[in-house]
Amino acid sequence: TGSGLKCYVCEELLDSSCGATYNGTTLTDCGNLLPNRACVTITESISGFTSRLCGISGQCALTIGATYCQTCSVDGCNDSIPS
């Protein structure tokens, strides 16, 4: 089996560098377990914290309480939030 999609994975609550202007250096292999894999970036409306994770392409439709949510499907595409 080949490697899966590679995404940045972090939580701003635990890592202050995970905010809107993130320039991470380590990509996480999301594996091949889920169909429609995607890199996800979410900013929560209450806390304002940003999270980056491995998810699925329809994840934003399932996300409640976010001021920003974007999915993408190219290695490393969930780095910085577009201004």
Secondary structure, 3 states (H helix, E strand, C coil): CCCCCEECCEECCCCHHHCCCCCCCCCEECCCCCCCEEEEEEEECCCCCEEEEEEECCHHHHCCCEEEEEEECCCCCCCCCCC
